[in-house]
Amino acid sequence: MQVSQLIFKINTSNGSGSAFYLKQYNLFVTNFHVVQGSKTVAVENKNHDRFVGHVVMVDASEDIALVKVEADFSELSEAGFSSLSKLSVRDEVYVLGFPYGMPYTETQGIISSPRQLM
């Protein structure tokens, strides 16, 4: 599975952020602070193809939002999730996305504490 194909950029009139695609629900998951104040957003893949997205649910207290796009993404794989209990100190992780309006990036890191509160 190409995980990078599941990572999208969310563009709003106020800025941009990252999202990932949940095939099971045909929804994009992003942060509330990315779409805050927007009902319609542009969803962009790594090839710069853009789709109109509609914010269908937000939870400001959890900083999460769901975006629906009326397009066919059936060729994409299902995202796999791991349990937090499987993470250990010094595990390698990769962060994929579009930080601070930048182009697509992949960053490698090390878990310092899987249960760290910020």
MOCOR-V432318 format. One record per residue. N is the residue number from 1. RES is the residue in one letter. PHI is phi as a letter, one per 30 degrees, with the letter a starting at -180 (999 if undefined). PSI is psi in degrees with one decimal (none if undefined). Layout:
N/RES/PHI/PSI  N/RES/PHI/PSI
//
This chain:
1/M/999/135.4  2/Q/c/94.6  3/V/e/-35.1  4/S/d/-24.9  5/Q/d/-15.4  6/L/c/-2.4  7/I/c/129.4  8/F/b/161.3  9/K/c/135.0  10/I/c/122.5  11/N/c/131.8  12/T/b/175.5  13/S/d/-15.9  14/N/c/-5.9  15/G/l/-152.4  16/S/a/169.3  17/G/a/-172.9  18/S/c/159.3  19/A/b/161.2  20/F/b/155.7  21/Y/c/130.7  22/L/c/99.2  23/K/d/-40.9  24/Q/e/-32.8  25/Y/c/-3.1  26/N/h/46.8  27/L/b/157.3  28/F/c/136.0  29/V/c/127.5  30/T/b/-173.5  31/N/c/147.4  32/F/e/-42.0  33/H/d/-19.9  34/V/d/-41.2  35/V/c/1.5  36/Q/e/125.2  37/G/i/-2.1  38/S/c/140.1  39/K/c/-28.8  40/T/b/137.2  41/V/b/166.4  42/A/c/130.3  43/V/c/124.2  44/E/b/134.7  45/N/c/-179.3  46/K/d/-22.0  47/N/d/5.7  48/H/i/17.9  49/D/d/133.7  50/R/c/145.5  51/F/b/146.6  52/V/d/128.5  53/G/c/148.8  54/H/c/127.0  55/V/d/118.2  56/V/c/-16.8  57/M/a/139.1  58/V/b/151.1  59/D/b/97.0  60/A/d/-35.5  61/S/d/-27.8  62/E/c/-0.7  63/D/h/50.2  64/I/b/148.6  65/A/b/151.1  66/L/c/137.8  67/V/b/133.9  68/K/c/133.6  69/V/b/130.7  70/E/d/76.9  71/A/a/165.8  72/D/c/111.6  73/F/c/23.4  74/S/d/-20.7  75/E/d/-11.9  76/L/d/151.3  77/S/d/168.0  78/E/d/136.9  79/A/d/137.6  80/G/c/143.6  81/F/b/146.6  82/S/c/153.9  83/S/d/141.3  84/L/e/-30.9  85/S/d/-15.4  86/K/d/-9.8  87/L/d/140.6  88/S/b/158.3  89/V/e/136.2  90/R/i/5.3  91/D/d/143.3  92/E/d/139.7  93/V/b/160.3  94/Y/b/135.8  95/V/c/124.6  96/L/c/140.2  97/G/l/-163.1  98/F/b/73.1  99/P/d/138.4  100/Y/h/37.9  101/G/i/5.6  102/M/d/167.0  103/P/d/173.1  104/Y/e/133.5  105/T/b/154.5  106/E/b/125.6  107/T/b/138.3  108/Q/c/142.9  109/G/b/179.7  110/I/b/135.2  111/I/d/121.5  112/S/c/-32.4  113/S/a/113.0  114/P/d/-16.1  115/R/c/22.1  116/Q/d/131.1  117/L/c/137.0  118/M/c/none
//
